[in-house]
Amino acid sequence: MARLPRISELEGTSAGTGYFLCARKERRAGRGGAFLALLLQDVSGEIGAKVFQDVDAASLQFEVGEFVAAQGKGNLFNSRLELVLDKIRRVTPEDAKLGFREENCIPSSPRPVDEMWAELEARIASVSDPHVRALLDRMLALHADRLRIWPAARQVHHAYRSGLLEHLLKIMDIAVFLADAYGARRDLVIAGALLHDIGKLEELRYNGAVEYSLQGNLIGHIVIGAGMTRDVIKELSDFPQELAWEIEHMILSHHGEKELGSPVVPVTVEALILSAADEFDAKMHQVRRHIADDDTEGPFTSYNRLLERVLLKPNRS
């Protein structure tokens, strides 16, 4: 049977087989009986899918977070493209001979993770304050496995494997540049860059697919991250209290405004730098992603609701 195209290239007439990651699975009741409502993903995007036949047997064939082999066709339902599947099962080792590649199913950072990790370790090694260095070393020791692979968000920016690490490094670049330009404390902005989103390790659940945890929905990564940092500081001997408060303030204020979710607004130079770097990197990522994904004719992109503007496309000649 023919192979389905990548999700971003699927059409209502598409039919065939393909490999995906199952990001969501729900059993629902419809007019014709029970069916499975799925969310499938590959490196190019996500799409809803439904299974109407042999629902009970199909449901036993795979779980959320597993790679699946699926056979079906495109369908327009309420003007929205979906897949209607005839068969679906978890991927087996034999599928590697048939073309399955894990990297084709999980959106990932374009940068190699080992390269990014070495860069992060070098940044932390540059920290001269022994208390700040001890805090960052301890955080890496506790969370290295997840920091290497965690996404930075569910959808808005850096929402892919190792996206959080990519985001933290870019903020460090921006924040260190600004700290040097304005005579701010470089060690503090490096600490803020690493710790400001550390709470996302608990806010988000990640097994190839990204979802919000119960704690994430109830509390949010800003407060979670401040608590995680406070707990580690308590383990360190003789950590200066005022320094601890300044670092916690950077985490709590990094969204810049109370209306944007920060409990407090930035009131130190280093907190202002961190907030500006965080906002700029997130916005630039959205800009570049929107331009790259846009397929409209003409010199401008389609309207972006989050950015509240159209964007001029580069290389227009």
Protein Blocks (a to p, Z undefined) as FASTA:
>chain_A
ZZdddfklgcfkbgcddddddfbdcddddfkbccdddddddfkbccddddfbhkllmmmm
pcehiacddddddddeehiacdddfbdcdddfklmmnopafklmmccdfbdfklmmmmmm
mmmmmpmblklmmmmmmmmmmmmmmmmmpcfbfklnopaghklmmmmmmmmmmmmmmmmm
nopafklmmmmmmmmmmmmmmmpccehiacddfklmmnopmlmmmmmmmmmmmmpghiaf
klmmmmmmmmmmmnopaknopabdcfbfklmmmmmmmmmmmmmmmmmmmmmmpccecjbd
cddfklopacddehkZZ
